[in-house]
Amino acid sequence: MRRAILYALLAAAAALCYSAGPPQQQQPPPKQDTPPKQEPPKSDPKKSDTVPESISPVIPVGQAVEPAKPGSVTPATDPAAMAKPAGETLPKAAEPDDSYVIGAEDDLIVRVWGNAELSGPYKVDPKGKISMPLIRDVQAAGLTKEQLAASITGRLKENTLIDPQVTVSVQQVNSKWYYINGHVLKPGQYRLAVPTTVLEGLVNAGGFQEWADEKHITILRAGKIYKFNYKEVSQGKHLEQNILLEPGDQIFVK
């Protein structure tokens, strides 16, 4: 009886399994497509989004610079180029004014309008004269430029030149000098082309050296001695000391 029941149970289980069909295998979930991993763009060392600051005050950013050759000097470091900018000219010497009295050895320029043969440079000889075509020797020393021009005009009229137009200019002063000696930066001789005071003469000499005695300066003129106190004059005191220099004056700074 028990065997019959057992067989019946086995038969029922087999029928149930047959009706359900074979067991299905569980499929793994489908893989999702993942985007490829993006690497950060490599930066080009030659290009950059940010502009670097220039470390040179001379070379702009981004400008290609050719390396200097050994032994060469660039304009930015050339002392001569830094001291003297391009196009700069040295100052001309002061031209004598109309009150200047011509002296021996001075270089003059005489211009006669419409007459190139008479016009040109002339040098005053040691006797104080210039020699011109047609009128020969003309006294020049001791006269101003206008006085000499009037004298030449009169001489030309005497030689049948109708209404000559004459001008005279002093190209270079060689007859009048003053001298500065002692503790100044640039001792030496200086042309007295224009009226010059003692103070202006000292300025022309570049000023004083470190140990100069600025209170006891002497001017020697034709055997006479004049005193000059720079400290007083520079402060506007005792300005009568600041006399006009004359040809041959010697300034001594101890």
Summary of the structure (lengths in Angstrom):
residues: 254
radius of gyration: 51.6
end to end distance: 156.9
largest distance: 183.8
contacts: 555
relative contact order: 0.10
helix: 21%
strand: 21%
